[in-house]
Amino acid sequence: MVKKFKIRKDDTVQIIAGKDKGKTGQVIRVIPAKDRVIVGGANLVKKAMRKKNQQDRGGIAEVEAPIHISNVAIVCKKCGPTRIGYKLDGDKKVRVCRKCGDTL
């Protein structure tokens, strides 16, 4: 069974719990198997990288680590971090802000 999340790739989200609480960023990747998302510029961890070829430098690089999807909230342009609802717009199902009703 494939899990369905309300947060998708390229959504702007705010981190609401953890060491990076308050930071905002774009969702780079959604990992449904582990209930996690990767947010650009947030939850950075240092990772030892191996040299792949002659020109490439190895060493310690900072990469984004996955964050549990319950620790992020989607950001509405009008009212900030919010939850997502759904509305039928004709025959299409669109995501809407729970606070102001604006489409996301």
N, C-alpha and C positions, 0 to 999 in steps of 0.2 A: 504494500500500500504506500503510495506516494503522499507525503504530507503537503498541505496547501497553506502557504503563509500569506499574510496580508502585506508584508514588506517584500519588495522586489528589488532587483538590481537597478542602480542609478537613482533610487529614492534618497532624499535628504533625511537623515535621521539624527537624533540627539541621544547621547548615552545618558541613561537615567540612574545607573548604579555601577559601582566598581571604581577602580583607580582613576579612570578618565571621565568621571561623572561631569556632565555639563558640556562636553565637547560635541561638536556637530561635524558631520561629514557625509560623503556619498557612500552608498552601499556598493562595494566592488563585486562581491560574490555572496550568494545565499547557499548554505550547505544544509539541505533539508534532512539528510540522514542523521545529522548530529544536532539539529535545532539551532544552528549558529549562522551568524553573518560576519563578513569581513568589512569593516568600515575604514575608508581611506584616511590616513593620518591619525588614527586612534588605536589604542591598545598596542603600541609599538613594543616589540621585544627584540633583544639582540640574538642573532643567529649566526653560528659559524658556517661560512660558505666555502665550499671547495672550489679550487681553480678548475674551470671547465676546459679552457684552451690556453694557448701561449699568451694571447693579449689580455685575457680576463684576469682580474686580480681577485685572489681569494681573501679571506679575512673575516672580520666580524661586521655583519650588516644589520641594519634595523629593518624589520619587516612587520607588517600588520598581522596580529594574531586574531583568530576568530573570537567573537563575543556571543554569548547566549542571546537568542532573539528576544527573550523577555526583558533584557537589560537595555533595549533601544526602543525609542518612540519616534514615529514619523513626524516630521515638522511641516505644519501648514504655513503657507505664506502669510496669512492674516493673523492667526492666533497662536503660533508656536507649536510646541510638542503636543500631540493629540492622539486619539485612537481613531481607527478607521471603521467606517460603516459602508454599506452598499446601498445603491439606489438603482432602479431600472430607468434608464434614459432611452425611451422608445423600446427597442428590442435589445439594447446593450446594457450590460451590468457595469456600472462605474463605481469607483471608490470615492467616498466623500468623507470630509472632516466631521467628526462627531460634535465638535463645538459650534462651528459656524455653518455647516452644511455645504461648504464649497467643495468642488470636485478636486481631487488630487491627481 
